[in-house]
Amino acid sequence: MGIKFRLILMNFLQYAVWGAWLISLGAYLGGGLEFTGLQIGSFFATMGIASLFMPAVMGIIADRWVPANRLMGICHIISAVLMIIAAQFTTYAALYTCMLLAVMFYMPTIALSNAVAYNALDVAKLDAVKHFPPIRVWGTVGFIAAMWFVDLVHFNGVQVKLTEMQLYVSAILAVVLGVYSFTLPTCPVSRNVASKSWVDTLGLRAFALFKQRKMAVFFIFSMLLGAALQITNAFGNGYIQSFGEMPEYADSLIVKHSIILMSLSQMSETLCILLIPFFLHRYGIKVVMLISMFAWVLRFGFFGIGNPASGAVFLILSMLVYGVAFDFFNISGSLYVEKETGSEIRSSAQGVFMIMTNGFGAFFGSYAAGAIVDAFQWPNSWFIFAGYAMVVGIAFALVFKYKHNPQEA
């Protein structure tokens, strides 16, 4: 079995674990459990809390003591157990606590899976910028497959997407990937730290990247844009489902199969991921990031003016533009960090990127979004989010200094 196929399978499962609940959980919390917007936002902020320190801690462990592929497997199995426990609760405090703990062990696996892939490609003497995106695209396929499963499959006459069964689906996939991770190529560790400083010993050298103005600015804007990452995941499906309470939209296929509509976002990712090597080589990271930021403006704006009937085209456009918004930031950002750092801090550097985007960014963004939804309701909240993305994009264009040389890409 070729290494690229093995990495494809890893990515498929990695994101299927997430896709089983990330898009559908908000509707379950707001509909079945009747949680408030701020409470729903807090569940998606768990990814921010976990990403503040867990990816960095696990990156340090992977760089120094436990091979990244094995550590990834351990994290997935622990997360699966916690997901199963979470499915037993319906009260806010208990469910929130279990989800927080489960997410703490899942979020580091995103950076770890990237490190595992980069290492395997490096060993196989394959260029990461060229070969990683076509491999990573299968992660999106896995995410879509899990979304469709929870939308189309019913349990006791109710769609899985509207019940706690989505957490069981995620747990089963996590166990499979956890076991599979131990069969992947072993990543190197640096156990010889006798002659190194305590910074090197703890694997904190990646944080020294903040001393470079270019990297510091990049990480700060990664955090600001990261605030937008979970908003549509938290509220998009629930927002579309809410149209079902209006008689004119009650029988709409868009409402009944909102997850399938949302999956168009991930479908657009499959194309956009494949475009990344071309855009990075031709235009460089600054232009690619700007494209992403203004795509977020359209993502939120189209949500605000769309509806399941006459405005369906805007909802569909919002889904299609998501691939550019997400991938041109998330995947390109990861590749940029990989390019700017050495192999000795590979996992740690990816962990720092995760801290800024899915850590600080997602934490503050999710709580702020929940408060905005409670205060301004729909569709006004979508326009506020669009305005925020516009301001971040303009500021990035003015502040981030980067001169791209296609000959060095």
C-alpha positions in Angstrom: 0.0 0.0 0.0 1.6 3.3 -1.1 2.3 6.1 1.3 0.0 8.6 -0.4 -3.0 6.2 -0.2 -2.2 5.6 3.5 -2.2 9.3 4.2 -5.4 9.7 2.2 -7.1 7.2 4.5 -5.7 8.9 7.6 -7.1 12.3 6.4 -10.5 10.8 5.4 -11.0 9.4 8.9 -9.4 12.4 10.7 -12.1 14.8 9.3 -14.9 12.3 9.3 -14.6 12.2 13.1 -15.2 15.9 13.1 -17.8 16.0 10.4 -20.1 13.6 12.2 -21.0 16.4 14.7 -19.4 19.8 14.0 -22.1 21.1 11.6 -25.1 19.3 13.2 -24.4 19.8 16.9 -25.7 23.4 17.0 -29.2 22.4 15.7 -29.3 19.6 18.3 -28.3 21.9 21.1 -30.7 24.7 20.1 -33.6 22.6 18.9 -33.6 19.3 20.9 -32.1 20.8 24.1 -33.2 24.4 23.7 -29.9 26.0 24.6 -29.4 29.7 24.1 -27.2 31.3 21.5 -24.5 32.0 24.1 -24.7 28.5 25.3 -24.4 27.1 21.8 -21.4 29.4 21.2 -19.8 28.1 24.3 -19.7 24.6 22.9 -17.9 25.7 19.8 -15.6 27.8 22.0 -14.4 24.5 23.6 -12.3 24.1 20.4 -10.8 27.4 21.2 -10.1 26.5 24.8 -8.5 23.2 23.8 -6.5 24.8 21.1 -5.0 27.4 23.4 -2.6 24.8 24.9 -3.3 21.2 23.9 -1.9 21.3 20.3 1.3 23.0 21.6 1.6 20.5 24.5 1.0 17.6 22.2 3.4 19.1 19.7 6.1 19.3 22.3 5.5 15.7 23.3 5.5 14.6 19.7 8.8 16.5 19.0 10.5 15.2 22.1 9.1 11.9 23.4 6.3 10.2 21.7 6.1 9.8 17.9 3.4 12.0 16.4 1.5 9.1 14.8 1.3 7.1 18.0 0.3 10.2 20.1 -2.4 10.9 17.5 -3.8 7.4 18.0 -3.8 7.7 21.8 -5.6 11.1 21.6 -8.3 9.8 19.2 -9.1 6.8 21.5 -9.4 9.0 24.6 -11.6 11.4 22.7 -13.9 8.6 21.5 -14.5 7.4 25.1 -15.3 11.0 26.2 -17.7 11.4 23.3 -19.6 8.3 24.3 -19.9 9.6 27.9 -21.0 13.0 26.5 -23.9 11.3 24.6 -25.4 10.3 28.0 -26.1 13.8 29.1 -28.7 16.5 28.2 -28.0 19.1 30.9 -25.8 22.0 29.9 -23.1 21.6 32.6 -22.6 17.9 32.2 -22.7 17.9 28.4 -20.5 20.9 28.1 -17.8 19.4 30.4 -17.7 16.1 28.5 -17.5 17.8 25.2 -14.8 20.1 26.4 -12.7 17.2 27.5 -13.3 15.3 24.3 -12.4 18.3 22.1 -9.2 18.8 24.2 -8.0 15.4 22.9 -9.3 15.8 19.3 -8.0 19.3 18.4 -4.3 18.4 18.8 -4.8 15.6 16.3 -5.3 18.1 13.5 -1.8 19.5 13.8 -0.4 16.0 14.6 -2.0 14.6 11.4 -0.3 17.4 9.4 3.0 16.7 11.0 2.6 12.9 10.3 1.8 13.7 6.7 4.7 16.2 6.2 7.1 13.7 7.8 5.9 10.8 5.6 6.2 12.9 2.5 9.6 14.1 3.5 10.8 10.5 4.0 9.4 9.6 0.6 11.2 12.6 -0.9 7.9 14.1 -2.1 7.3 17.9 -2.2 4.7 18.8 0.5 3.4 21.9 -1.3 2.7 19.7 -4.4 1.5 16.5 -2.9 -0.1 17.4 0.4 -3.2 19.3 -0.9 -4.4 16.4 -3.1 -4.0 14.1 0.0 -5.7 16.6 2.3 -8.7 16.9 0.0 -9.7 13.4 1.1 -10.1 14.8 4.6 -12.8 17.0 3.2 -14.4 14.0 1.5 -14.5 12.2 4.8 -16.1 15.2 6.5 -18.8 15.3 3.8 -19.4 11.5 4.0 -20.0 11.8 7.8 -22.3 14.8 7.3 -24.4 13.0 4.8 -24.5 10.0 7.0 -26.0 11.9 10.0 -28.4 13.7 7.7 -29.8 10.7 5.8 -29.7 8.0 8.5 -32.6 7.9 11.0 -32.5 6.4 14.5 -35.9 5.6 16.1 -37.6 7.6 13.3 -35.5 10.8 13.9 -32.5 12.0 11.8 -29.2 11.3 13.5 -28.3 14.9 13.0 -31.0 16.0 15.5 -30.0 13.6 18.3 -27.0 12.5 20.4 -26.4 9.6 18.1 -24.1 11.9 16.1 -21.6 11.7 19.0 -21.6 7.9 18.8 -20.9 8.0 15.1 -17.9 10.3 15.8 -16.7 8.0 18.6 -16.7 4.9 16.4 -14.7 6.6 13.6 -12.2 7.9 16.2 -11.5 4.4 17.5 -10.9 3.2 14.0 -8.5 6.0 13.3 -6.9 5.6 16.7 -5.9 2.0 16.0 -4.9 2.8 12.4 -2.6 5.6 13.5 -0.2 3.1 15.1 0.4 1.5 11.7 1.5 4.8 10.1 5.2 5.6 9.5 6.9 6.4 12.8 7.8 10.1 13.2 11.2 11.0 14.6 11.7 12.4 18.1 14.6 14.3 19.6 15.3 12.8 22.9 18.9 14.0 23.2 18.5 17.4 25.0 21.5 17.2 27.3 23.3 20.1 25.7 20.2 22.2 24.9 18.5 25.1 26.8 15.3 24.6 28.7 13.5 26.2 25.9 14.7 23.5 23.5 14.1 20.8 26.1 10.4 21.8 26.4 10.0 22.2 22.7 9.1 25.9 23.0 11.5 27.1 20.3 8.5 27.5 17.9 7.3 30.4 20.0 10.4 32.3 19.1 8.8 32.8 15.7 7.0 35.7 17.3 10.4 37.6 17.3 10.2 37.8 13.6 7.9 40.7 12.7 6.5 38.9 9.6 5.6 35.8 11.5 4.2 37.7 14.5 1.9 39.7 12.2 0.9 36.6 10.4 0.0 34.8 13.6 -1.9 37.8 15.0 -4.1 38.0 11.9 -4.5 34.2 11.9 -6.1 34.7 15.3 -8.3 37.5 14.1 -9.5 35.5 11.1 -9.7 32.4 13.3 -12.6 34.1 15.1 -14.7 33.5 12.0 -14.0 29.8 11.6 -16.6 28.4 13.8 -19.5 30.8 13.4 -21.3 29.1 10.5 -20.4 25.7 12.0 -22.2 26.8 15.3 -25.2 28.6 13.8 -25.5 27.8 10.1 -27.4 24.6 10.3 -29.6 25.9 13.1 -30.3 29.1 11.2 -31.5 27.1 8.2 -33.6 24.8 10.3 -35.3 27.8 11.9 -36.9 28.6 8.6 -39.0 25.4 9.1 -41.0 27.2 11.7 -42.4 29.5 9.0 -45.3 27.9 7.0 -44.0 29.0 3.6 -40.7 27.2 4.2 -41.9 24.2 6.3 -41.8 21.7 3.4 -38.6 23.0 1.8 -36.0 20.4 0.9 -33.3 22.8 2.0 -34.8 22.8 5.5 -35.3 19.1 5.7 -31.8 18.3 4.4 -29.9 21.3 5.7 -26.8 19.3 6.4 -26.6 18.2 2.8 -26.9 21.8 1.8 -24.1 22.7 4.3 -22.0 19.9 2.8 -21.8 22.0 -0.4 -19.3 24.0 1.6 -17.0 21.0 2.0 -17.5 20.0 -1.6 -16.2 23.4 -2.7 -13.2 22.7 -0.5 -12.3 19.7 -2.6 -11.7 22.0 -5.6 -10.2 24.9 -3.6 -7.6 22.6 -1.9 -6.3 21.6 -5.3 -6.0 25.2 -6.4 -3.8 26.1 -3.4 -0.4 25.0 -5.0 -1.1 27.2 -8.0 -2.2 30.3 -6.1 0.6 30.0 -3.5 3.2 29.7 -6.2 1.8 32.4 -8.4 0.7 35.0 -5.9 2.2 34.1 -2.5 0.7 33.9 1.0 -0.4 37.5 1.3 -2.7 37.5 -1.7 -4.0 34.0 -0.8 -4.9 35.1 2.7 -6.6 38.3 1.4 -8.7 36.2 -1.0 -9.7 34.1 2.0 -10.6 37.1 4.2 -12.9 38.7 1.5 -14.4 35.3 0.8 -15.5 35.3 4.5 -17.3 38.6 3.8 -19.3 36.9 1.0 -19.9 33.7 3.1 -21.6 35.7 5.9 -23.3 38.2 3.6 -24.9 35.6 1.4 -26.2 33.8 4.5 -27.8 37.1 5.6 -29.7 37.7 2.4 -30.6 34.1 1.6 -33.7 32.0 2.4 -34.9 28.5 1.4 -37.2 29.8 -1.4 -36.5 32.9 -3.6 -33.1 33.4 -1.8 -31.9 29.8 -2.1 -29.3 30.9 -4.7 -27.6 33.0 -2.1 -27.5 30.2 0.4 -25.9 28.0 -2.2 -23.4 30.7 -3.1 -22.5 31.0 0.5 -21.7 27.3 0.6 -19.7 27.4 -2.5 -17.5 30.4 -1.4 -16.7 28.6 1.8 -14.0 26.5 0.1 -12.1 29.6 -0.7 -12.7 31.2 2.7 -11.6 28.2 4.7 -8.9 26.5 2.6 -7.1 29.5 1.4 -6.6 30.4 5.0 -6.3 27.1 6.9 -4.4 24.9 4.5 -2.3 27.7 3.0 -1.5 29.0 6.5 -0.3 25.5 7.6 1.9 25.2 4.5 3.3 28.7 5.0 4.3 27.8 8.6 5.8 24.5 7.4 7.9 26.5 4.8 9.1 29.1 7.4 10.2 26.6 10.0 12.7 23.7 10.3 12.0 20.0 10.9 13.2 20.2 14.5 10.2 22.3 15.5 7.7 21.1 12.9 5.0 19.8 15.3 5.4 22.6 17.7 5.2 25.3 15.0 2.0 23.7 13.7 0.7 23.7 17.2 1.4 27.4 17.5 -0.6 28.1 14.3 -3.4 26.0 15.8 -3.3 28.0 19.0 -3.8 31.3 17.2 -6.5 30.1 14.8 -8.6 27.5 16.6 -7.4 28.6 20.0 -7.6 32.3 20.7 -9.5 33.1 17.5 -12.2 30.4 17.9 -12.6 31.0 21.6 -13.3 34.7 21.4 -15.1 34.4 18.1 -17.5 31.7 19.3 -18.5 33.6 22.5 -18.7 36.9 20.8 -20.9 35.3 18.0 -23.2 33.8 20.6 -23.7 37.1 22.3 -24.2 38.9 19.0 -26.9 36.4 18.0 -28.7 36.8 21.3 -28.6 40.6 21.0 -29.2 41.3 17.3 -30.9 38.1 16.1 -31.1 37.0 12.5 -30.3 38.0 9.8 -28.6 41.1 11.3 -25.9 39.0 13.0 -24.7 37.7 9.6 -24.1 41.3 8.4 -22.2 42.1 11.5 -19.9 39.1 10.9 -19.4 40.1 7.3 -18.4 43.6 8.4 -15.9 42.2 10.8 -14.3 40.0 8.1 -14.0 43.1 5.9 -12.2 45.2 8.5 -9.7 42.3 9.2 -9.0 42.0 5.5 -8.3 45.6 5.0 -6.1 45.8 8.0 -4.1 42.7 6.9 -3.6 44.3 3.4 -2.1 47.4 5.1 0.0 45.7 7.9 1.4 42.4 6.6 4.5 43.1 4.6 5.4 40.3 2.2 7.1 40.3 -1.2 6.5 37.2 -3.1 9.1 35.7 -5.4 7.6 33.0 -7.6 11.1 31.7 -8.3 11.5 30.7 -4.7 8.1 29.2 -4.2 
